[in-house]
Amino acid sequence: MEVSESAQPLNNADKLIDCVETFIFDCDGVLWKGEKLIDGVPETLDMLRAKGKRLVFVTNNSTKSRKQYEEKFEALGLHVTEEEIFASSFSAAAYLKSIYFPKDKKVYVIGEEGILKEIELAGFQCLGGPADGGKKIELKPGFVMEHDENVWFFSLGVIVHHFEIFHDWACNKKSTLSMLCSSTSVP
């Protein structure tokens, strides 16, 4: 297959659309920018649905749960179901289920509400999240950070604060502690 040096216009979009069963869209920068829908998106999605195509929406932004993304789609005038949305927050919860993470152990969430909600919806006990986001510590001689001994897994979303970094360190004394990073974005 020969690769052209510059982008070429798509001359037969119908042929391409007809041979593809599922279309996967990123959200930020593809469907919307911030809170503004990108021109042509509603018409494109409607056309694809009318042709019986499956639509999937993905994002590496873990600040929202799938339910919160569904609400954002609705606010922008797009009908999208929660089942069509795959956010990294949901992926983190799905991963915990896939490894049969024990329900009696706790997950310390470093991130926003979205990842916390998805992990809770999957049936896991969570600590941290936005509640710990603004916490500050003052390191002094003899400082000992209190932590829950039943935390066995860390799930990292987007935003990391100093308190959470030290909380990680304090709990990381357990050799069996695991960590999952659902997004490597830096604010």
Secondary structure by P-SEA (a helix, b strand, c coil): ccccccccccccaaaaaaaccbbbbbcccccccccccccaaaaaaaaaaaabbbbbbbbccccccaaaaaaaaaaacccccccccccaaaaaaaaaaaacccccbbbbbcccaaaaaaaaaaccccccccccccbbbbbccbbbbbbcccccbbbbcccccaaaaaaaaaacccccbbbbbcccccc
